[in-house]
Amino acid sequence: MSDLSTVISIVPRLPNAIDGVGDYALNLARQLRQDFNIQTQFIVGNPEWHGELEIEGFSVNQVIDSNSAQLAALLEGDRTSPVLLHYVGYGYAKRGCPIWLVDGIQRWKNLYPQRSLVTMFHELYASSYLPWQSSFWLSPLQKNLATRLAKLSDRSITNTQSYAETLCKLLPNQRFESISLPVFSNIGELNHEIPLSKRTKRLVTFGHKNSRVRIYQEYVTDLEQICQDFNVEEICDIGSPTGVALPNIRNVPIVEKGIIESSQISKILNDSIIGFLIFPPPLQLAKSTIFAAYCAHGLIPYMVSGSAITINNLEMGKHYLSTSNPSYKLSLKIGQEIANNAYDWYQTHSLSKQAKIFSKYLFTRYQ
């Protein structure tokens, strides 16, 4: 696109809030501007978000009081630009039921039916078999809201094949299929593959504090075995300080980096051989930004859980290793093959590939 185009992007939060969906939306906006000269105007839908009204040249408006009329008014201010909704129910409402959001979109669509709406479903709806959990009672309403949004959308995208299949079941007569795009890395991508043999023999633990606490309290034996198999010389811990006493793992030092800039994390991953994580399970790996970062930087993704079946085109023993299946003989050569496969899998939905898909869907109505 040679002329400057604009898209309105609705998000729960934006940086400096710690929010994976906000990071995803901002990274996508950068790439759309860089590759296709598409400018993004953000609308933040979480009333508790506090941030600037301009981020990196992107304007930001906010729906202050979860009001559908206010949202519709903001969308009506621009009568031509397509809208990209990043949907996760709990991002817009504490109980995961943002009725105001869907009502506002409905009101806007009724007024401007020719305006294009693309919805990225980062989540669909929660479910529970436990009556003491709110999701047990609210799941039907959450499901109804997701269905309404899918009906209103000209295109629906999500991050796992199971979500895409669920959307199709919710709307069996919908005129288009929902597609799945596994998430891209929020901390950058490796431009040139560096062989594992040229890297520091470092294992990285990266992600949410609670997950990393569990690693050091419950999975020490697994870490010890991995360190032995690959002659690991250092463990690098990245994220909010765990606050727990770190174990002695075969005398391999654990270096705590704390919260650091994305560029620093990327540099560390570029010079490491293994990325270890205990969550999510294989069914949801495609929506893990941590897993995406490991793949994008050419590491060996090492999981605690594993699956005997291929999920989201990910196969245990081919795209990742798992401590649940220790039967194969490990070596750096085998690890390199797995890192290469994971890297190649990631390239099919990298940030630039996704920007191209979104630019097409936003500015080409479904035929």
VEXDREN-2710 file (C-alpha; in Angstrom, 1 decimal):
% VEXDREN-2710
k/r/px/py/pz
1/MET/0.0/0.0/0.0
2/SER/1.5/3.3/-1.1
3/ASP/-1.0/5.6/0.5
4/LEU/-1.2/5.9/4.3
5/SER/-4.0/3.8/5.6
6/THR/-5.3/3.6/9.2
7/VAL/-6.6/0.8/11.3
8/ILE/-8.4/1.2/14.7
9/SER/-7.1/-1.4/17.1
10/ILE/-9.1/-2.2/20.3
11/VAL/-7.0/-3.6/23.1
12/PRO/-7.4/-4.3/26.9
13/ARG/-4.1/-2.6/27.8
14/LEU/-0.9/-1.3/26.3
15/PRO/2.6/-1.0/27.7
16/ASN/3.8/-0.1/30.2
17/ALA/1.3/-2.5/31.6
18/ILE/2.5/-6.1/31.7
19/ASP/0.1/-7.6/29.2
20/GLY/0.8/-10.2/26.5
21/VAL/-2.1/-9.1/24.3
22/GLY/-1.0/-5.4/24.5
23/ASP/2.5/-6.4/23.6
24/TYR/1.2/-8.5/20.7
25/ALA/-1.0/-5.6/19.4
26/LEU/1.8/-3.0/19.7
27/ASN/4.3/-5.3/17.9
28/LEU/1.8/-5.9/15.1
29/ALA/1.1/-2.2/14.8
30/ARG/4.9/-1.5/14.4
31/GLN/5.2/-4.1/11.7
32/LEU/2.1/-2.9/9.8
33/ARG/3.5/0.6/9.8
34/GLN/7.0/-0.6/8.7
35/ASP/5.9/-3.0/6.0
36/PHE/2.6/-1.6/4.7
37/ASN/2.5/2.1/5.7
38/ILE/-0.5/1.3/7.9
39/GLN/-1.0/3.6/10.9
40/THR/-2.7/2.3/14.0
41/GLN/-5.0/4.3/16.3
42/PHE/-5.5/2.4/19.6
43/ILE/-8.6/2.3/21.8
44/VAL/-7.9/0.8/25.3
45/GLY/-10.8/-0.9/26.8
46/ASN/-9.7/-1.6/30.4
47/PRO/-10.7/1.3/32.7
48/GLU/-7.9/0.5/35.1
49/TRP/-5.1/1.1/32.5
50/HIS/-3.0/4.2/33.1
51/GLY/-0.8/5.3/30.2
52/GLU/0.2/7.9/27.7
53/LEU/-2.2/9.2/25.0
54/GLU/0.5/8.5/22.4
55/ILE/2.9/5.5/22.2
56/GLU/5.7/5.5/19.6
57/GLY/3.6/7.7/17.3
58/PHE/0.4/5.8/17.8
59/SER/-2.5/7.7/19.2
60/VAL/-4.4/6.2/22.2
61/ASN/-8.0/6.8/23.3
62/GLN/-9.5/5.0/26.3
63/VAL/-13.0/3.9/27.2
64/ILE/-13.0/5.1/30.8
65/ASP/-16.1/3.5/32.3
66/SER/-16.8/0.4/30.3
67/ASN/-19.5/2.2/28.4
68/SER/-20.8/0.8/25.1
69/ALA/-22.0/4.2/23.9
70/GLN/-18.5/5.8/24.5
71/LEU/-16.9/2.9/22.5
72/ALA/-19.3/3.4/19.6
73/ALA/-18.7/7.1/19.6
74/LEU/-14.9/6.6/19.4
75/LEU/-15.4/4.2/16.5
76/GLU/-17.8/6.5/14.7
77/GLY/-15.3/9.3/14.8
78/ASP/-13.5/7.6/11.8
79/ARG/-16.0/6.5/9.2
80/THR/-13.7/4.6/6.8
81/SER/-10.9/2.8/8.8
82/PRO/-11.3/-1.0/9.5
83/VAL/-11.3/-2.1/13.1
84/LEU/-9.1/-4.8/14.6
85/LEU/-10.4/-6.2/17.9
86/HIS/-8.0/-8.1/20.2
87/TYR/-10.4/-10.1/22.2
88/VAL/-9.8/-11.7/25.6
89/GLY/-12.9/-11.5/27.8
90/TYR/-11.0/-11.1/31.1
91/GLY/-9.0/-8.2/29.7
92/TYR/-12.1/-6.1/29.3
93/ALA/-14.1/-7.3/32.4
94/LYS/-13.1/-8.8/35.7
95/ARG/-15.5/-11.8/35.3
96/GLY/-14.7/-12.3/31.6
97/CYS/-18.1/-11.0/30.4
98/PRO/-17.5/-7.6/28.6
99/ILE/-21.1/-7.1/27.6
100/TRP/-20.4/-3.4/27.1
101/LEU/-17.7/-4.2/24.5
102/VAL/-19.9/-6.4/22.4
103/ASP/-22.9/-4.1/22.7
104/GLY/-20.6/-1.2/21.5
105/ILE/-19.3/-3.2/18.6
106/GLN/-22.9/-4.2/17.7
107/ARG/-24.1/-0.6/17.8
108/TRP/-21.2/0.6/15.6
109/LYS/-21.8/-2.2/13.1
110/ASN/-25.5/-1.5/12.9
111/LEU/-24.6/2.1/11.9
112/TYR/-21.8/1.2/9.5
113/PRO/-22.3/-2.3/8.2
114/GLN/-19.8/-1.8/5.4
115/ARG/-17.0/-1.1/7.9
116/SER/-14.7/-4.0/8.3
117/LEU/-14.2/-5.8/11.6
118/VAL/-11.4/-8.3/12.1
119/THR/-11.3/-10.1/15.5
120/MET/-8.2/-11.7/16.9
121/PHE/-9.5/-14.2/19.5
122/HIS/-6.7/-14.5/22.0
123/GLU/-9.1/-16.4/24.2
124/LEU/-12.7/-17.7/23.6
125/TYR/-14.4/-18.4/26.9
126/ALA/-13.7/-20.2/30.2
127/SER/-15.3/-23.4/31.4
128/SER/-15.3/-25.2/34.7
129/TYR/-17.0/-28.2/36.3
130/LEU/-16.6/-26.7/39.8
131/PRO/-19.7/-24.8/41.1
132/TRP/-17.6/-22.7/43.4
133/GLN/-15.7/-21.1/40.5
134/SER/-17.3/-18.1/38.7
135/SER/-16.5/-19.6/35.3
136/PHE/-18.9/-22.5/36.1
137/TRP/-21.8/-20.0/36.2
138/LEU/-20.6/-17.4/33.6
139/SER/-19.3/-19.8/30.9
140/PRO/-22.6/-19.7/29.0
141/LEU/-22.6/-15.9/28.9
142/GLN/-18.9/-15.8/27.9
143/LYS/-19.7/-18.3/25.1
144/ASN/-22.6/-16.2/24.0
145/LEU/-20.4/-13.0/23.8
146/ALA/-17.7/-14.8/21.8
147/THR/-20.4/-16.1/19.4
148/ARG/-21.9/-12.7/18.9
149/LEU/-18.5/-11.2/18.2
150/ALA/-17.7/-13.9/15.6
151/LYS/-21.0/-13.2/13.9
152/LEU/-20.2/-9.5/13.8
153/SER/-16.7/-10.1/12.4
154/ASP/-15.8/-10.1/8.8
155/ARG/-12.8/-12.2/9.6
156/SER/-12.0/-14.2/12.7
157/ILE/-8.4/-15.2/13.6
158/THR/-7.2/-17.1/16.6
159/ASN/-4.0/-18.6/17.9
160/THR/-4.7/-22.4/18.2
161/GLN/-6.3/-24.9/15.9
162/SER/-8.7/-26.0/18.7
163/TYR/-10.0/-22.4/19.1
164/ALA/-10.5/-22.1/15.3
165/GLU/-12.4/-25.4/15.3
166/THR/-14.5/-24.2/18.2
167/LEU/-15.4/-21.0/16.4
168/CYS/-16.5/-23.0/13.4
169/LYS/-18.8/-25.1/15.6
170/LEU/-20.3/-22.1/17.2
171/LEU/-21.1/-20.7/13.8
172/PRO/-21.6/-23.7/11.5
173/ASN/-23.3/-21.6/8.8
174/GLN/-20.8/-18.7/9.0
175/ARG/-19.7/-17.6/5.5
176/PHE/-16.0/-17.9/6.2
177/GLU/-13.6/-20.1/8.2
178/SER/-11.7/-18.9/11.2
179/ILE/-7.9/-19.4/10.8
180/SER/-5.3/-20.1/13.4
181/LEU/-2.1/-18.1/13.7
182/PRO/0.2/-19.2/16.6
183/VAL/1.5/-16.1/18.4
184/PHE/4.8/-14.5/17.4
185/SER/7.7/-13.6/19.7
186/ASN/7.1/-10.4/21.7
187/ILE/10.8/-9.9/22.3
188/GLY/12.1/-10.0/18.7
189/GLU/13.3/-12.6/16.3
190/LEU/16.6/-14.0/15.3
191/ASN/17.7/-12.7/11.9
192/HIS/20.5/-15.2/11.3
193/GLU/20.6/-18.7/12.8
194/ILE/23.6/-19.2/15.1
195/PRO/24.5/-22.9/15.5
196/LEU/24.1/-24.3/19.0
197/SER/27.8/-25.3/19.0
198/LYS/28.8/-21.6/18.7
199/ARG/26.6/-20.6/21.6
200/THR/27.2/-20.5/25.4
201/LYS/26.0/-23.8/27.0
202/ARG/23.3/-21.9/28.8
203/LEU/19.7/-23.0/29.7
204/VAL/17.1/-20.2/30.1
205/THR/14.1/-20.1/32.3
206/PHE/11.9/-17.2/31.3
207/GLY/8.3/-16.2/32.0
208/HIS/5.8/-15.7/34.8
209/LYS/7.2/-15.7/38.4
210/ASN/4.9/-18.5/39.6
211/SER/6.0/-20.8/36.8
212/ARG/9.6/-20.2/37.6
213/VAL/9.1/-20.7/41.3
214/ARG/7.6/-24.1/40.5
215/ILE/10.6/-25.0/38.3
216/TYR/13.0/-24.5/41.2
217/GLN/10.7/-26.2/43.7
218/GLU/9.3/-29.2/41.7
219/TYR/11.5/-29.8/38.7
220/VAL/15.1/-29.8/40.0
221/THR/15.6/-33.4/39.0
222/ASP/14.6/-32.6/35.5
223/LEU/16.9/-29.6/35.3
224/GLU/19.8/-31.8/36.6
225/GLN/19.2/-34.4/33.9
226/ILE/19.0/-31.7/31.2
227/CYS/22.2/-30.1/32.4
228/GLN/24.0/-33.4/32.4
229/ASP/22.7/-34.4/28.9
230/PHE/23.8/-31.1/27.3
231/ASN/26.7/-30.2/29.5
232/VAL/25.0/-27.0/30.5
233/GLU/27.4/-24.5/32.2
234/GLU/24.9/-21.8/33.2
235/ILE/21.2/-21.4/34.0
236/CYS/19.8/-17.9/33.3
237/ASP/16.6/-16.9/35.1
238/ILE/14.7/-14.0/33.4
239/GLY/11.6/-12.3/34.9
240/SER/10.3/-10.9/38.2
241/PRO/12.5/-12.2/41.1
242/THR/11.2/-15.5/42.4
243/GLY/12.0/-14.7/46.0
244/VAL/12.8/-18.4/46.7
245/ALA/16.1/-20.0/47.6
246/LEU/17.6/-21.3/44.4
247/PRO/18.6/-25.0/44.4
248/ASN/22.1/-26.3/43.7
249/ILE/21.8/-28.0/40.3
250/ARG/24.9/-30.0/39.6
251/ASN/27.0/-27.0/40.7
252/VAL/25.7/-25.1/37.6
253/PRO/25.3/-21.4/38.6
254/ILE/21.9/-19.8/38.3
255/VAL/22.2/-16.2/37.2
256/GLU/19.1/-14.1/38.0
257/LYS/18.6/-11.3/35.5
258/GLY/15.3/-10.0/36.9
259/ILE/13.2/-7.8/34.6
260/ILE/15.2/-6.6/31.7
261/GLU/14.6/-5.0/28.3
262/SER/13.4/-7.1/25.4
263/SER/16.6/-6.4/23.5
264/GLN/18.6/-7.8/26.4
265/ILE/16.4/-10.9/26.6
266/SER/16.8/-11.4/22.8
267/LYS/20.6/-11.1/23.1
268/ILE/20.7/-13.7/25.9
269/LEU/18.5/-16.1/23.9
270/ASN/20.7/-15.7/20.8
271/ASP/23.6/-17.0/22.9
272/SER/21.8/-19.9/24.7
273/ILE/21.0/-23.5/23.7
274/ILE/17.9/-24.5/25.7
275/GLY/14.7/-22.8/26.7
276/PHE/12.9/-24.6/29.6
277/LEU/9.2/-24.1/30.4
278/ILE/6.6/-26.0/32.4
279/PHE/3.5/-24.2/31.1
280/PRO/1.4/-24.3/29.0
281/PRO/0.6/-27.9/28.0
282/PRO/1.1/-28.9/24.3
283/LEU/-2.6/-28.1/23.5
284/GLN/-1.9/-24.5/24.1
285/LEU/1.8/-24.2/23.1
286/ALA/0.8/-22.1/20.0
287/LYS/-0.4/-19.3/22.2
288/SER/2.7/-19.2/24.4
289/THR/4.9/-16.1/23.7
290/ILE/7.7/-17.8/25.7
291/PHE/7.6/-20.8/23.5
292/ALA/7.5/-18.5/20.5
293/ALA/10.5/-16.6/21.7
294/TYR/12.5/-19.9/22.2
295/CYS/11.6/-21.0/18.6
296/ALA/12.3/-17.6/17.1
297/HIS/15.8/-17.5/18.6
298/GLY/16.7/-21.1/17.5
299/LEU/16.8/-22.7/21.0
300/ILE/15.9/-26.2/21.9
301/PRO/12.4/-25.9/23.5
302/TYR/12.3/-28.2/26.5
303/MET/8.9/-29.0/28.1
304/VAL/7.8/-30.8/31.1
305/SER/4.7/-32.1/29.5
306/GLY/4.4/-33.6/26.0
307/SER/1.9/-35.1/23.6
308/ALA/2.0/-38.3/21.6
309/ILE/-0.1/-36.6/18.9
310/THR/0.7/-33.6/16.7
311/ILE/-1.0/-30.4/17.9
312/ASN/-0.8/-27.2/16.0
313/ASN/1.7/-28.8/13.7
314/LEU/4.0/-29.4/16.7
315/GLU/5.4/-32.8/17.3
316/MET/7.2/-34.0/20.4
317/GLY/10.7/-35.2/19.6
318/LYS/10.7/-33.1/16.4
319/HIS/9.9/-29.6/17.5
320/TYR/10.4/-29.8/21.2
321/LEU/11.8/-32.1/23.9
322/SER/9.9/-33.3/26.9
323/THR/11.0/-34.7/30.2
324/SER/7.8/-36.9/30.0
325/ASN/9.5/-38.8/27.2
326/PRO/13.1/-39.4/28.1
327/SER/13.6/-42.5/26.1
328/TYR/15.5/-41.0/23.2
329/LYS/19.3/-40.6/23.3
330/LEU/20.1/-36.9/23.5
331/SER/23.1/-35.0/22.0
332/LEU/23.8/-31.5/20.8
333/LYS/23.4/-32.8/17.2
334/ILE/19.9/-34.1/17.9
335/GLY/19.2/-30.9/19.8
336/GLN/20.3/-28.9/16.8
337/GLU/17.8/-30.8/14.6
338/ILE/15.0/-30.0/17.0
339/ALA/16.0/-26.3/17.3
340/ASN/16.0/-26.1/13.5
341/ASN/12.6/-27.7/13.2
342/ALA/11.1/-25.4/15.9
343/TYR/12.7/-22.4/14.1
344/ASP/11.3/-23.5/10.7
345/TRP/7.8/-24.0/12.3
346/TYR/8.0/-20.4/13.7
347/GLN/8.8/-18.9/10.3
348/THR/5.4/-19.9/8.9
349/HIS/3.7/-17.3/11.3
350/SER/6.5/-14.9/12.1
351/LEU/5.7/-11.2/12.9
352/SER/6.2/-10.2/9.3
353/LYS/4.1/-13.0/8.0
354/GLN/1.3/-12.1/10.4
355/ALA/1.4/-8.5/9.4
356/LYS/0.9/-9.4/5.8
357/ILE/-2.1/-11.6/6.7
358/PHE/-3.7/-8.9/8.9
359/SER/-3.1/-6.2/6.3
360/LYS/-4.9/-8.3/3.7
361/TYR/-7.8/-9.2/5.9
362/LEU/-8.3/-5.6/7.2
363/PHE/-8.4/-4.0/3.8
364/THR/-10.0/-6.8/1.7
365/ARG/-13.6/-7.6/2.7
366/TYR/-14.6/-11.3/2.5
367/GLN/-15.9/-12.3/-0.9
END
